[in-house]
Amino acid sequence: MSADPTTVLAFETDCHIFDGCGFPAPGLHSFVFEPMFTVGGIEINKPMLLAVLSTVVVVGFFWAAFNKPKLVPGKLQMVAEAGYDFIRTGVVYESLGKREGKKYVPLMVSLFFFIWIMNLWAIIPFAQFPVVSVIGFPVALAAIVYILWVSLTFKRHGFVGGWKNISGYDPSIGPALPFVMVIEIMSNLLIRPFTHAVRLFANMFAGHVLLLIFTIASWYLLNGIGIAYAGVSFVMVILMTAFELFIQALQAYVFVLLACNYVQGALAEHH
């Protein structure tokens, strides 16, 4: 067994049930990684490396697909066009309309595929970690959307109109208007970016913990009569992996859909 209990993984230990050792349960230590190497004084750990690789994968994929586009697309170009058109038409244009939305298509497509690839690492051998389960990454992505939303709000409506948009100013509400405005300001400026980041983080964090539990349990139970239970646990690993494939794409989609809705709210005329 590893000398440091915080580094115990299913494939690093001979600990099994009935061997007198406890279940090496995953926890917060499963999301903490030591630096792998240093670049220019910056220490790079596994999540950071996977984030960089995600960028390389997305850029490399679209460059390979559209570097020399053909009138009759090949398989790679066809897949890239389908993915691009799905976000452009099914998310951006649906939320913002074609006239307003076309300028935001590159950003939203980039966000979707970047998040999706970072999520997919959770089920890739040797990587096996969803990057956005580290809160710093979804916070940074949500901050990009938040800055875009705030800047667009004031650019479209001006200083006074921008605050009216953010605060939900509506004189017809009557005496309750001050309370409504305080709630709207807190919701838009504080709660909105927080929930945007945490929704993505929490789903991938929870999914990774569940995968770890069943994966480690499959190994831990592989002893004596526990073998029967190990088989059940392994089936759960397969089912959870399939479910995670769906959740990984869904969370990328939801993040971009909410981003488009925020932009739409910034551009909408205040009544």
C-alpha positions in Angstrom: 0.0 0.0 0.0 1.2 3.5 -0.8 3.0 5.2 2.1 0.9 8.3 1.6 -2.8 7.5 2.1 -3.8 10.6 0.0 -2.3 9.0 -3.1 -4.0 5.6 -2.9 -5.7 4.7 -6.2 -7.4 1.4 -7.1 -4.6 0.2 -9.3 -1.8 1.2 -6.8 -2.8 -1.0 -3.8 -3.1 -4.6 -3.0 -5.8 -3.8 -0.4 -8.9 -6.0 -0.7 -11.9 -6.7 1.5 -11.1 -9.4 4.2 -7.4 -8.4 4.1 -7.8 -6.3 7.3 -7.5 -2.9 5.5 -10.2 -0.3 5.1 -11.8 0.9 1.9 -9.6 3.5 0.2 -12.5 5.9 -0.3 -12.1 8.9 -2.7 -12.3 12.4 -1.3 -11.0 15.9 -1.8 -7.5 14.4 -2.1 -8.6 12.8 -5.3 -8.8 16.3 -6.8 -5.4 17.6 -5.6 -2.4 17.0 -7.8 1.3 17.7 -7.3 3.1 19.7 -10.0 4.4 17.6 -12.8 6.9 20.0 -14.2 7.6 23.8 -14.4 7.5 26.1 -17.4 8.8 29.6 -17.0 8.4 29.4 -13.3 4.8 28.2 -13.5 4.2 24.8 -12.0 2.0 22.6 -14.2 -0.1 19.9 -12.7 -2.4 17.3 -14.3 -5.6 19.4 -14.7 -3.6 22.3 -16.1 -1.9 20.0 -18.6 -5.2 18.5 -19.6 -6.7 22.0 -20.1 -3.8 22.9 -22.5 -4.2 19.6 -24.3 -7.9 20.3 -24.6 -7.1 23.6 -26.4 -4.7 21.7 -28.7 -7.3 19.1 -29.5 -10.0 21.7 -30.3 -7.8 23.9 -32.3 -6.1 21.0 -34.1 -9.5 19.3 -34.9 -11.0 22.4 -36.5 -7.8 23.4 -38.3 -7.6 19.9 -39.8 -11.2 20.0 -40.8 -11.3 23.5 -42.3 -7.7 24.2 -43.3 -8.5 23.1 -46.9 -12.3 23.0 -47.0 -13.9 21.1 -49.9 -17.2 21.7 -51.7 -18.0 18.0 -51.1 -16.8 17.6 -47.5 -14.8 14.6 -46.3 -15.7 12.8 -43.1 -13.7 15.0 -40.8 -15.0 18.2 -42.4 -18.5 16.8 -42.2 -18.3 16.1 -38.5 -16.8 19.5 -37.8 -19.5 21.3 -39.9 -22.2 19.3 -38.1 -20.9 20.2 -34.6 -20.4 23.9 -35.6 -23.8 24.1 -37.1 -25.4 22.5 -34.1 -24.2 25.3 -31.8 -24.6 28.0 -34.4 -28.2 27.2 -35.4 -29.5 25.2 -32.5 -28.2 27.4 -29.7 -26.9 30.8 -30.8 -29.4 31.6 -33.5 -32.3 30.2 -31.4 -31.4 32.4 -28.5 -30.1 35.6 -30.2 -31.4 35.4 -33.8 -29.2 35.3 -36.8 -28.6 39.1 -37.1 -27.4 39.5 -33.5 -26.1 36.1 -33.0 -23.6 35.6 -35.8 -20.9 37.7 -34.1 -21.0 35.4 -31.0 -20.9 32.1 -32.9 -17.1 31.6 -32.7 -17.1 32.3 -28.9 -19.9 29.9 -28.2 -18.6 27.1 -30.4 -15.2 27.5 -28.8 -16.7 27.4 -25.3 -18.8 24.3 -26.1 -16.1 22.2 -27.6 -13.5 23.3 -25.0 -15.7 22.4 -22.1 -16.8 19.2 -23.7 -13.2 18.0 -24.3 -12.2 19.0 -20.8 -15.1 16.9 -19.5 -14.3 13.9 -21.8 -10.9 13.4 -20.1 -12.8 11.8 -17.2 -13.2 8.6 -19.2 -10.0 8.7 -21.3 -7.4 6.1 -20.1 -4.4 7.5 -18.2 -6.1 10.9 -18.0 -9.3 9.9 -16.2 -10.0 13.3 -14.7 -12.6 16.0 -15.7 -10.7 19.3 -15.7 -13.8 21.4 -14.7 -14.1 19.4 -11.5 -11.4 21.8 -10.3 -13.5 24.9 -9.5 -10.9 27.4 -10.9 -11.6 26.4 -14.5 -15.4 26.8 -14.5 -15.0 30.1 -12.6 -12.6 31.4 -15.3 -15.1 30.4 -18.0 -18.1 31.9 -16.2 -16.0 35.1 -15.7 -15.6 35.4 -19.5 -19.3 35.2 -20.0 -20.0 37.5 -17.0 -17.6 40.2 -18.4 -19.2 39.9 -21.8 -22.7 40.2 -20.4 -22.0 43.3 -18.2 -20.0 45.1 -21.0 -22.8 44.4 -23.6 -25.5 45.6 -21.1 -23.9 49.0 -20.6 -22.7 49.3 -24.3 -26.3 48.7 -25.6 -28.3 50.7 -23.0 -25.8 53.2 -21.7 -24.9 53.8 -18.0 -28.4 54.6 -16.7 -30.2 52.1 -19.0 -27.7 49.4 -18.1 -28.4 49.7 -14.4 -32.1 49.7 -15.2 -31.6 46.4 -17.1 -29.5 44.8 -14.4 -31.8 46.0 -11.6 -35.1 45.1 -13.3 -36.3 48.7 -12.9 -40.1 48.9 -13.5 -42.1 51.7 -11.9 -45.3 49.8 -12.4 -44.3 47.5 -9.5 -45.0 50.2 -7.0 -43.8 50.4 -3.4 -42.1 47.0 -3.8 -39.7 48.4 -6.5 -36.7 49.0 -4.1 -36.9 45.4 -2.8 -37.2 44.0 -6.3 -34.3 46.0 -7.5 -32.0 44.8 -4.6 -33.0 41.2 -5.3 -32.4 41.6 -9.1 -29.0 43.3 -8.6 -27.9 40.6 -6.2 -29.2 37.9 -8.5 -27.6 39.3 -11.7 -24.3 40.5 -10.3 -23.6 37.9 -7.7 -25.8 34.8 -7.9 -25.8 34.5 -11.7 -22.0 34.1 -12.3 -21.8 31.9 -9.1 -24.5 29.4 -10.3 -23.1 29.5 -13.8 -19.8 28.2 -12.6 -21.0 25.9 -9.8 -23.5 24.1 -12.0 -20.8 22.9 -14.3 -18.3 22.2 -11.5 -20.7 20.3 -9.2 -22.0 18.0 -11.9 -18.6 17.0 -13.1 -17.2 16.8 -9.5 -20.1 14.5 -8.4 -19.8 12.3 -11.5 -16.1 11.8 -11.0 -16.5 10.9 -7.4 -19.2 8.3 -8.3 -16.9 6.8 -11.0 -14.0 6.6 -8.5 -16.2 5.0 -5.8 -17.4 2.2 -8.1 -14.0 1.7 -9.8 -12.1 1.5 -6.5 -14.9 -0.8 -5.1 -14.5 -3.2 -8.0 -10.9 -3.7 -7.1 -11.4 -3.6 -3.3 -14.1 -6.3 -3.4 -12.0 -8.6 -5.6 -11.4 -11.2 -2.9 -13.2 -14.3 -1.7 -17.0 -14.0 -1.7 -16.6 -10.3 -2.5 -15.9 -11.2 -6.1 -19.6 -11.4 -6.8 -20.1 -7.9 -5.5 -17.1 -6.7 -7.4 -18.8 -7.8 -10.6 -21.9 -5.7 -9.7 -19.7 -2.8 -9.0 -17.9 -3.2 -12.3 -21.2 -3.2 -14.1 -22.0 0.1 -12.3 -18.7 1.5 -13.6 -19.8 0.7 -17.2 -23.2 2.2 -16.6 -21.8 5.3 -14.9 -19.3 5.8 -17.8 -22.1 5.7 -20.3 -24.1 8.1 -18.2 -21.1 10.4 -17.9 -20.8 10.5 -21.6 -24.2 12.0 -21.8 -23.7 14.4 -18.9 -20.4 15.7 -20.2 -22.0 16.8 -23.5 -25.1 18.1 -21.7 -23.2 20.3 -19.3 -21.2 21.8 -22.1 -24.5 22.5 -23.9 -26.2 24.0 -20.8 -23.2 26.3 -20.1 -23.3 27.7 -23.6 -27.1 27.9 -23.7 -27.1 29.9 -20.5 -24.3 32.1 -21.9 -26.5 32.9 -24.9 -29.4 33.6 -22.7 -27.3 36.1 -20.7 -26.2 37.8 -23.9 -29.8 37.9 -25.1 -30.8 39.6 -21.9 -28.0 42.2 -22.3 -29.2 43.0 -25.8 -32.9 43.0 -25.1 -34.7 46.4 -24.9 -35.7 47.3 -21.3 -39.4 48.0 -20.9 
